[in-house]
């Protein structure tokens, strides 16, 4: 499986989008780095094919409308994350 994921920083102002074949390892790497320490996983999508995950990641990064629609769809999850 391949995963497209969204991390949110502690202040709730920024998100990071990435893809990986090992979601637990990758999130752990982010959290142990100084750049993304304290950031939390708030959303992920699973794909069977790596190409699908890459295309989705690229779409979320390059097209603001795609990320905007995703943020609208998971609005409550993002708010809970900010509060928690």
Order of alpha helices (4+ residues) and beta strands (2+ residues): beta-beta-alpha-beta-alpha-alpha-alpha
